[in-house]
Amino acid sequence: MLSTMLLGIALSASLVQATATITSTPAAVAVITQTTHTALTQQMDSAIDRAIAQKRIVGTVVIVTKNGRVVYHRAAGFADREAGIPMREDTIFRLASVTKPVVTAAALKLIEQGRLGLDDPVTKWLPDFQPSFAGTTPVILIRQLLTHTSGLSYAVYEQAYRNAGISDGGAGPHISLAENLRRLSSVPLLFEPGTQWHYGLSIDVLGAVIEQVTGQRLQDAVSRLVTGPLHMSSTRFTVAPQDQRRLAVPYKDGVPEPVRMAAQDLVPLGDQPPVAFEPGRALDPTSLPSGGAGMSGTAGDLMRFFEVIRKGGAPLLNTASVAQMFTDHVGSKAAAMGPGWGFGYGGAILDDPQGTGTPQSKGTLSWSGAYGNTWFIDPKENLTVVAFTNTAFEGLIGAFTRDVRDAAYR
């Protein structure tokens, strides 16, 4: 399963099995308390120190909460290795697909308010968005955007998308969101909506729907519905000028050490097409507001968000909406993060831990971002982990992600 450049991906290199049948700013770190020095601290420090010493990552911020209390938090390595700027807990990271759960929450809030419906056809809000399939124009529902069962894909996977000049959100042509959707609508769907699962531009389309429902730019709508109420002041589609000094430099895997990303970069990913990165989009207010890949933020901001979700949603969402986030809507055959993983709203759901090699509990919600970020919520253990790095793809699918995950359970 893997991701598109700008779009994040969940932790598993098996995702490109693509189609399967059905401490930060003061406000952002208010959740952080004093760390208890336990075996967890030793194991987590060891995982981080080893990854940095072996030059697999450049820098990281890791936060672990257990039963609503921060039991581990640490910034290590460099935000900018060449300038000698150390990583700090208020460092801002390019989030890539960690954007998706935030925009998903914005849509769920609109659904709670009765302004948007799960069974609304996308054409109710985007009348011109009518991609075809097998000679027909099928209806795509909002719930199918939320679950990636819409039939949409990413340009990194599809030559037809690349031929049409479609942007995956974090790189590609500098066009408007409306123009990107026009191009996306011109390419046939991969399958009849609702019949299969495939990771793609669904949440970018959902972002355009949110703009139409609210009459606001996506940044303003997400701020009003999600990031503002939770005081996620550093999490935005464009890094504010006063915060740009805190933005981590992005790196890509390299030998003998990670390499600083170029302004436009293609990063190999196994036997898959290389993933395109354009780091400057985080600083450009004219960039397409990608609901699936466009935000930047701090680990503290996102921990605040994920802890609100783990605790039931208040003051952001009601418990019914959160329950839907933790419900597998597509089935484990989707293998959204490898065998045993289905997909809820905002991330993959662990249906069957048996044989996965993970200590995570059944019902764990997890996803990640291509710039090198991972997160998960284990509701059974009351455990939330945010592990952000500035190194692709080690911080996405490398040993570091597994080491941090395993350390969190010790």
C-alpha positions as MATLAB code, in Angstrom:
seq = 'MLSTMLLGIALSASLVQATATITSTPAAVAVITQTTHTALTQQMDSAIDRAIAQKRIVGTVVIVTKNGRVVYHRAAGFADREAGIPMREDTIFRLASVTKPVVTAAALKLIEQGRLGLDDPVTKWLPDFQPSFAGTTPVILIRQLLTHTSGLSYAVYEQAYRNAGISDGGAGPHISLAENLRRLSSVPLLFEPGTQWHYGLSIDVLGAVIEQVTGQRLQDAVSRLVTGPLHMSSTRFTVAPQDQRRLAVPYKDGVPEPVRMAAQDLVPLGDQPPVAFEPGRALDPTSLPSGGAGMSGTAGDLMRFFEVIRKGGAPLLNTASVAQMFTDHVGSKAAAMGPGWGFGYGGAILDDPQGTGTPQSKGTLSWSGAYGNTWFIDPKENLTVVAFTNTAFEGLIGAFTRDVRDAAYR';
ca = [
       0.000    0.000    0.000;
       1.793    3.047   -0.667;
       1.327    6.529   -1.204;
       1.657    9.323   -3.427;
       4.087   11.889   -2.899;
       2.094   14.518   -1.496;
      -0.298   12.219   -0.145;
       0.490   10.235    2.716;
       0.106    6.667    3.036;
      -0.454    4.176    5.630;
       2.342    2.036    6.971;
       2.613   -0.848    4.613;
       4.312   -1.360    1.422;
       1.558   -3.609    0.314;
      -0.961   -0.890   -0.407;
      -0.139   -0.643   -4.011;
      -2.071   -3.697   -4.377;
      -4.169   -0.702   -5.068;
      -7.590   -2.107   -5.821;
      -9.216   -4.656   -3.548;
     -12.740   -5.834   -3.429;
     -14.892   -4.717   -0.893;
       6.721   20.478   21.731;
       4.773   22.840   19.796;
       3.289   26.265   20.380;
       1.969   26.778   23.924;
      -1.659   26.273   22.884;
      -0.800   23.159   20.923;
       1.147   21.531   23.697;
      -1.221   22.066   26.531;
      -1.692   18.294   26.548;
       1.943   17.628   27.405;
       2.830   16.708   30.961;
       6.026   15.542   32.608;
       7.380   12.297   31.212;
       7.593    9.308   33.519;
      10.945    7.576   33.073;
      10.016    3.976   32.581;
      10.759    1.085   30.279;
       8.706    2.954   27.702;
      11.136    5.865   27.842;
      14.124    3.566   27.486;
      12.626    1.629   24.578;
      11.422    4.737   22.760;
      14.699    6.593   23.268;
      16.526    3.544   21.938;
      14.356    3.394   18.803;
      14.880    7.092   18.103;
      18.602    7.151   18.908;
      19.222    4.078   16.751;
      17.436    5.553   13.727;
      19.383    8.809   14.012;
      22.746    7.109   14.656;
      22.215    4.833   11.656;
      21.312    7.909    9.591;
      17.921    6.540    8.591;
      16.090    9.680    9.713;
      17.265   13.267   10.121;
      14.890   14.367   12.867;
      11.710   13.442   14.669;
       9.097   14.431   17.230;
       7.357   11.544   18.998;
       4.482   11.880   21.482;
       2.732    9.019   23.285;
      -0.378    9.374   25.417;
      -1.825    6.660   27.638;
      -5.153    6.997   29.457;
      -5.271   10.670   28.515;
      -1.824   11.515   29.928;
       1.345   12.174   27.961;
       3.746    9.444   29.023;
       6.462   10.222   26.469;
       7.438   13.198   24.339;
      10.716   13.968   22.657;
      12.223   15.997   19.822;
      15.496   14.611   18.440;
      17.832   15.128   15.506;
      17.677   18.094   13.148;
      14.922   20.161   11.601;
      17.598   21.493    9.237;
      20.753   19.385    9.274;
      22.819   21.641    7.027;
      22.068   24.747    9.093;
      22.492   22.847   12.364;
      18.952   23.695   13.524;
      17.799   21.081   16.047;
      14.373   19.508   15.969;
      12.009   21.041   18.537;
       8.606   20.051   19.774;
       7.112   23.106   18.048;
       8.665   22.203   14.678;
       6.130   22.225   11.839;
       5.986   19.259    9.464;
       4.454   18.863    6.021;
       1.611   16.461    6.812;
       0.791   14.964    3.388;
      -1.980   12.410    4.049;
      -2.148   13.205    7.757;
      -4.320   15.982    6.298;
      -7.035   13.429    5.523;
      -8.411   12.762    9.036;
      -8.591   16.506    9.720;
     -10.615   17.208    6.572;
     -12.694   14.080    7.260;
     -13.584   15.516   10.678;
     -14.649   18.786    9.031;
     -17.025   16.866    6.754;
     -18.419   14.864    9.680;
     -19.121   18.104   11.542;
     -21.114   19.387    8.571;
     -23.036   16.105    8.531;
     -23.848   16.518   12.238;
     -25.118   20.020   11.490;
     -27.433   18.656    8.809;
     -25.710   20.671    6.099;
     -24.228   17.654    4.312;
     -25.460   14.069    3.992;
     -23.549   10.799    3.757;
     -25.849    9.758    0.910;
     -25.710   13.078   -0.908;
     -24.516   12.601   -4.485;
     -21.335   14.555   -5.107;
     -23.127   16.271   -8.007;
     -25.477   17.951   -5.517;
     -22.506   20.130   -4.581;
     -20.254   19.760   -7.645;
     -22.674   19.495  -10.594;
     -19.911   19.259  -13.189;
     -18.009   16.465  -11.465;
     -19.273   13.474  -13.422;
     -16.528   10.955  -14.256;
     -17.689    8.002  -16.329;
     -17.431    4.253  -15.926;
     -18.074    1.662  -18.624;
     -20.044    4.101  -20.731;
     -22.252    5.305  -17.872;
     -22.119    8.224  -15.432;
     -22.474    6.579  -12.023;
     -23.490    8.401   -8.868;
     -20.688    8.955   -6.320;
     -21.879    9.437   -2.735;
     -20.210   11.431    0.033;
     -19.765    8.229    2.059;
     -17.793    6.756   -0.860;
     -15.420    9.720   -0.832;
     -14.883    9.215    2.913;
     -14.044    5.523    2.462;
     -12.067    5.657   -0.811;
     -14.650    3.498   -2.536;
     -15.444    6.177   -5.134;
     -13.461    4.679   -8.013;
     -10.928    7.532   -7.960;
      -7.176    6.999   -7.918;
      -3.952    9.030   -7.809;
      -1.760   10.149  -10.688;
       1.168    8.305   -9.134;
      -0.707    5.079   -9.899;
      -2.403    5.936  -13.209;
      -0.864    6.924  -16.537;
      -4.239    8.282  -17.672;
      -4.196   10.722  -14.744;
      -0.701   11.859  -15.628;
      -1.695   12.296  -19.274;
      -4.608   14.486  -18.148;
      -2.292   16.687  -16.035;
      -4.009   15.853  -12.752;
      -2.339   17.012   -9.551;
      -2.150   14.637   -6.601;
      -2.187   17.672   -4.322;
       1.411   18.115   -3.254;
       3.068   18.350   -6.643;
       2.234   18.472  -10.305;
       0.713   21.332  -12.257;
      -0.021   24.576  -10.457;
      -3.736   24.771  -11.172;
      -6.850   25.646   -9.202;
      -8.875   23.095   -7.286;
     -11.729   23.582   -9.765;
      -9.444   22.907  -12.716;
      -7.974   19.835  -11.060;
     -11.469   18.454  -10.538;
     -12.364   19.228  -14.149;
      -9.371   17.186  -15.297;
     -10.141   14.422  -12.817;
     -13.729   14.241  -14.065;
     -12.461   13.733  -17.621;
     -10.797   10.414  -16.746;
     -12.957    7.276  -16.279;
     -13.381    5.778  -12.811;
     -11.514    2.578  -11.999;
     -14.692    0.789  -10.896;
     -18.361    1.277  -10.078;
     -18.516    3.408   -6.890;
     -19.081    1.390   -3.745;
     -17.853   -1.939   -5.132;
     -14.131   -1.790   -4.370;
     -11.529    0.104   -2.334;
      -8.733    2.158   -3.877;
      -6.656    4.918   -2.342;
      -6.969    8.142   -4.305;
      -8.121   11.729   -4.635;
     -11.438   11.189   -2.853;
     -10.636   13.529    0.040;
      -9.499   16.253   -2.384;
     -12.968   16.044   -3.955;
     -14.467   16.093   -0.452;
     -12.516   19.274    0.243;
     -14.148   20.892   -2.778;
     -17.549   19.755   -1.476;
     -16.788   21.355    1.909;
     -16.015   24.635    0.146;
     -19.379   24.527   -1.622;
     -21.353   23.605    1.517;
     -19.768   26.347    3.630;
     -19.199   28.997    0.976;
     -15.666   29.350    2.345;
     -12.159   28.498    1.234;
     -11.130   25.100    2.543;
      -8.583   26.672    4.902;
     -11.250   28.873    6.471;
     -13.809   26.073    6.686;
     -11.372   23.650    8.330;
     -10.236   26.373   10.726;
     -13.801   27.123   11.786;
     -14.897   23.494   12.039;
     -11.796   21.726   13.411;
      -8.468   23.433   13.981;
      -9.857   26.624   15.521;
     -11.991   24.944   18.217;
      -9.037   22.707   19.140;
      -6.502   25.570   19.163;
      -4.398   23.842   16.487;
      -2.838   27.183   15.643;
       0.093   25.800   13.622;
      -1.970   23.473   11.418;
      -2.836   25.143    8.130;
      -2.806   24.645    4.366;
      -0.182   27.383    4.051;
       2.417   27.940    6.756;
       1.944   31.446    8.146;
       4.880   33.842    7.513;
       5.616   34.159   11.224;
       5.805   30.352   11.540;
       7.972   29.572    8.526;
      11.181   29.477   10.559;
       9.708   26.487   12.404;
       9.053   24.451    9.237;
      11.253   21.350    9.025;
      13.404   20.822    5.959;
      12.260   17.658    4.133;
      14.723   14.876    3.306;
      14.560   11.682    1.281;
      16.203    8.324    1.891;
      19.798    8.168    0.761;
      23.176    6.482    1.244;
      25.111    7.041    3.436;
      22.501    9.455    4.835;
      19.211   11.089    3.843;
      19.406   13.732    1.118;
      17.810   17.167    1.286;
      14.821   17.301   -1.088;
      15.032   19.493   -4.156;
      12.378   22.072   -5.035;
      10.827   19.450   -7.296;
      11.798   15.891   -6.530;
      10.946   12.350   -7.564;
      11.609    9.791   -4.850;
      11.794    6.073   -5.758;
       9.479    3.769   -3.864;
      10.365    0.142   -4.448;
       9.046   -1.129   -7.768;
       6.312    1.509   -7.859;
       6.469    4.744   -9.883;
       8.506    7.413   -8.089;
       6.556    9.753   -5.841;
       6.647   13.469   -6.698;
       7.374   16.029   -3.992;
       7.213   19.806   -4.218;
       8.027   21.076   -0.712;
       7.557   24.743   -1.605;
       3.796   24.309   -1.813;
       3.614   24.516    1.971;
       4.712   28.160    1.709;
       2.653   29.159   -1.336;
      -0.836   30.533   -0.585;
      -1.772   30.105   -4.260;
      -1.215   26.328   -4.123;
      -4.183   24.058   -4.685;
      -5.778   23.408   -1.255;
      -5.472   19.629   -1.243;
      -7.911   18.073    1.232;
      -5.935   14.863    1.032;
      -2.373   16.125    1.273;
      -2.035   19.877    1.672;
      -1.675   20.728    5.356;
       1.310   21.335    7.611;
       1.294   21.179   11.410;
       3.038   20.195   14.621;
       3.032   16.856   16.390;
       1.443   18.554   19.407;
      -1.418   19.956   17.337;
      -2.180   16.574   15.795;
      -1.892   14.771   19.121;
      -4.503   17.151   20.492;
      -6.791   16.266   17.570;
      -6.286   12.492   17.804;
      -6.813   12.490   21.576;
     -10.126   14.302   21.115;
     -11.142   11.564   18.668;
      -9.981    8.792   21.029;
     -11.966   10.254   23.921;
     -15.212   10.366   21.934;
     -15.050   13.607   19.957;
     -16.050   16.387   22.368;
     -15.972   19.308   21.862;
     -15.488   18.646   18.148;
     -17.743   15.732   17.154;
     -20.439   13.631   18.760;
     -19.859   10.035   19.786;
     -21.861    8.681   16.836;
     -19.545   10.394   14.338;
     -16.466    9.113   16.137;
     -17.923    5.604   16.201;
     -18.181    5.796   12.414;
     -14.504    6.761   12.199;
     -13.645    3.564   14.086;
     -15.964    1.374   11.979;
     -14.568   -0.635    9.069;
     -16.790    0.365    6.144;
     -15.031   -1.651    3.420;
     -13.883   -4.964    4.928;
     -10.432   -6.322    5.621;
     -10.116   -7.624    2.048;
      -9.208   -4.064    1.186;
      -5.896   -4.645    3.007;
      -5.658   -0.866    3.378;
      -2.444   -1.226    5.407;
      -1.758   -4.817    4.551;
      -3.585   -8.021    5.504;
      -6.113   -7.624    8.302;
      -6.751   -3.899    7.740;
      -9.993   -2.358    6.476;
     -10.871    1.332    6.290;
     -13.015    3.619    8.438;
     -13.369    7.379    8.151;
      -9.964    9.074    8.199;
      -7.749    5.997    8.360;
      -7.347    2.239    8.266;
      -9.013   -0.023   10.845;
      -7.287   -3.114   12.208;
      -9.832   -5.929   11.911;
      -7.618   -8.946   12.537;
      -4.272   -8.524   14.332;
      -3.532  -12.238   13.921;
      -0.604  -12.688   11.578;
       0.074   -8.979   11.125;
       3.050   -8.848   13.474;
       1.635   -5.783   15.210;
       0.955   -5.477   18.958;
      -1.914   -3.094   18.180;
      -5.416   -4.101   19.267;
      -8.355   -4.929   17.070;
     -10.119   -1.650   16.286;
      -6.945    0.455   16.063;
      -7.287    3.445   13.711;
      -4.118    4.429   11.846;
      -2.736    6.209    8.802;
       0.357    8.149    7.756;
       1.884   10.743    5.437;
       4.421   10.425    2.633;
       6.792   13.071    4.006;
       7.548   10.638    6.847;
       4.749   10.814    9.439;
       2.702    8.121   11.169;
      -0.011    7.980   13.837;
      -2.391    5.523   15.433;
      -5.131    5.375   18.052;
      -5.640    2.115   19.961;
      -8.958    2.640   21.780;
      -8.752   -0.647   23.691;
      -5.450    0.394   25.269;
      -6.374    4.098   25.524;
      -3.159    4.685   23.592;
      -2.385    7.345   20.987;
       0.969    7.699   19.212;
       2.156   10.458   16.873;
       5.575    9.940   15.262;
       6.551   12.674   12.811;
       9.861   12.774   10.934;
      11.245   14.899    8.123;
      12.509   11.850    6.219;
      10.689   10.073    3.384;
      10.175    7.181    3.249;
      11.845    5.836    6.398;
       9.411    7.769    8.561;
       6.520    6.327    6.577;
       7.272    2.623    6.068;
      10.756    2.039    7.444;
      11.945    0.146   10.501;
      11.624    3.365   12.514;
       7.821    3.234   12.310;
       7.708   -0.350   13.564;
      10.253    0.302   16.306;
       8.271    3.270   17.633;
       5.022    1.337   17.434;
       6.452   -1.624   19.322;
       8.123    0.560   21.958;
       4.767    2.180   22.717;
       3.446   -1.176   23.955;
       6.320   -1.892   26.341;
];
